[in-house]
């Protein structure tokens, strides 16, 4: 199995942190080649830290976020010669368990591309922090056309809408089959609102119990929904992952009361929406 990995990196402090090196080390066990690309302001000394794990390491101007970085590498290598392609990034801590568990299970799935988690925010898509494409996609014209269409957007929302969400749906529309390691549908609670919101930041404990090998940096740094992080750190402490690897490129955000109230209201309306759907189903 020839597997190519392209690792997209950013750090506001111009550093390649130890958690990044640990992830690259673990990836090396499963990938024939790793290409590292960063939009951070890295010195040559800093960039050379990845040389032991990566076959190439480069930087580029910060345009297009992760999709701009992945495209930058695609334009320079013969990715079609590989059996599988993994695109991933520095937005996760881990792996907290062997990646072999993930790869061994997913190789049995009949699909053309797969990821670890999916998300129904805005529209259904496989989350791009870890996304695998198999040979038949790599040599296809639709895949080539998609990457040729990438523009250097500076708006993150536009990137998510056009490319992260767009990629999954574009490939499915072209006849390719997708799978996920942990489906959002399997996380649903009694109120069935779980599948509507980002599982990696809202239900990390559920994911960890189902074998999730990563924890999002955004969750531990920004905690966007204001969940209790103590149980998450406790769950991590029971793994072999070195908690000293957890570090951030900017200060931890504290959720304001106003933002927390807004998120509670948002969840309330999601709950009402899901209950309304059930009532309609019950009536009919």
N, C-alpha and C positions, 0 to 999 in steps of 0.2 A: 504493500500500500504506500503510494507516494502521496503524502499530504503536505500541502503548502499552507503556512499560516502567515497572515499579514496582521501585524500588531500596530494599531494606531494609538499614539501617546500624546498626552498634553499634561503640562504641569506649570502652574502659574509662577512658581519660584525658579523655573529653569533647572529642575532636578529630575534625575531618574531614581526614584525612591526604591528602597529594598523590596517592597511588596511587588513592584514591577519585575524586578530581577528574579524573584522567587517564581512568579507566574511563568516567565520565559523559560526558566530552568525546567519546570514541570511540563511545559509545552514541548520542549526539546525531546522529551521521551516519546512523543507521539507524532512528531512532524519531521519530515525529511528536510524541510527548509523553512526558515523563519525570516521574514523581512520586517524590519522595524522602521517605522516612520513617525516623526514627531513634528508638531507645530510649536513646541516650546522653544524658548531661547536657550539652547543647550551649547555649552562649550564643547570643544572637541574632546577634552578629557572626560567630561560627563557622558558624552555620546559613546565613548569607547567602552563604557561599563558593560554594554550589551554584547560586545564582540564575541565573548565566550559562548553565547547562546544563539546569536543571530548570524545569518549569512550575509546580510546587508543591513546597514543602518544609515539613515539619512534624515534631514530636516527639510521643511518647506514652509512657505509663508502660511499664515493661519487664514485660509480660505476654504469654505466648504465643510468645515468640521471633519468628522471621521470619514464621511463618504468622499470628501476631497482628498484625504490622505490615502484611502484605499485605491481610489482611481489613479493617483499619482504613481503608486507601485504597479498597478495593472498595466499602465502604459509603458512600463520598462521591462517587464518580464514575460516569459512564455507560460502563463498560468494554465493554458490548455493542455500542457504536457503532464499535468498532475492528475491523480485519481480523485482527489478531494481538495477543496479550498476552504480554509477557515478564515473568516474575518473576525477580529476581536479587538479589544481596546483596554485602556487603563482605567476604566470606570468601575472595576470590580476588584475586591480583595479575594484572594484564594489562589488556587483551589484548596478547599479545606478538607477534601477527601480525594483519593486517587482519581485522576481523569479516566483511567482505564475502565472504571465502572460505567461512566457515561458513554464512552466510545463502544464498549462491548455490547451494551444494550441497544444503542442506536444503530449499530451495524446490521441488526436483525430486522430493522424497520424497512418496509418497502416504501421508499420515498425518493425524491430527487433533491430535496434540501430540507434541513432541519435546524432547530435551535433548542435552547434550554427552556425558555418560557415564551408564551405569547401574551398579548395585551389587547384589550378592546377599547382602550382610550382613543377617542377620535374615530378609529376604525380598527378592525382586527389586523394584527400583524405579528410576526415573530420578532422579538426584540433583538437588536443587532449587536449587543455586546458579545455574543457568541453565536455565530451563524455559519453552518457548513453547507457547501454546495458540492454535489457529486458530478462525476465525469460528464454525464449527458447534458448537464446544464452548462458546464465550463466550455464545451465545444459548440454550444448552440448560438444561433444568431440573436435571439431575444436577449440573452445575457450580455452579449457584446454591445447590442444596441442600447441597453439600459445604461451601462457604464460610459458609453460614448455620449450619452445625453446629460451626464452630471454637470451642473453649473456651480460656480463658486459662491453659492448663497452665503450671506453673512448673518441671516436670521435663523436661529436654531429651530424655531417652530416650523419654518418653511422647509428646513432640512428633514425634520421628522415627518411632516405631511407628505412631501414629494418623494423622499427617498427611503426612509425607514419603513413607513407604511406602504409607500408606493412599490417598493421592491417585492415584498411578499405577494401583494395583489397582482402585480404585473406578471410574475412568474406563474401564478396559478391561472391567470387569464390565458397564458400561453401553453396551458396543458400540463404543467409540472405539478407534482404532488408534494405537499408539505407535511411535516410532522414536528411535534415538540416533545421534549423529554418530560416536562411537567405542564399539563394543560391548565389554563386558568379555570376552565369548567370544573376540574377536579378539586379546586380550592373553594368552591362556592359554599357559603354558609347557609343557615336556615332561611336567611333573607335573600340569598342569591344575588347579592350586590358585588361579590368579590370579583367576578369576571369583568366588571365594567371598569375597574380602576387598576392602576399599575401594581401588579402583584409583588414586584421586587422591593418596593418601598412601603407597601401596606401590609403584606403578609409574609415577612421573612421567616418567621418560625414555622409556618405551614410548609414553606418551600424547603427549609432545612430538613424537616422531618421526612420529606418526600425525596431527599437525596440531592438537593441543590448544592453544587460544589462552590458557589460564590456568594458573596454578600456585596451589595452595591455600595460604592464609596459614598454616593449621594445620601444613602440612608443613614450611615453613621456620622457623616459630616453635617448634613443639612436637615435630616429627619423631616422631610416635607409634610408629612401628615401628622407629626407629633406623637408617634407611638412610643411605648415604653421600650427603651433600648437595653435596659438591664438584662431582661431575659435573652436578648439576642447575643450579648456579650457572654452570658452564662453558657448558652448553647455552643458558642465558638470555643469557649475554654475547655469544653469536653472533647474537642477534636485535637488533632496533632498540629493545627495551624498555630504558628507563633504570633501571639497577639501583639508583640513588639513591632511586627511588620505594619500594623495599622497606623498610618500617619496621613496627614492631609496637606494640600498645597495652599490652603487658606483657612482662616479661623472657622471653628464650628459655629454654625448659625443657631441662634435661639429663636424659636418660633414665637412671634408676637401674639398677644391675646387676640388681636383683630384678625390675623391670618388664621389662627386656630379656629376662631368662631366661623370664619368663612368656610373652612374645610368641613366643619361639623354640619353646617347648613347644606353644603354640597352633598355630603353623604346622606343627609336626611332626604333630600330630593331624589337621590338615587334609590333609596329605600322605598319611597312613595311610588316611584316609577315601577320598581320591580313588583311591589304589591299590587299595583293597578293592573299590570300584565297578568298576574295570577288570577285576579278577580275576573278579568275578561275571559280567561281560559276556563275558569270554573263555571261561569254563567253559560258559555256556549257549549 
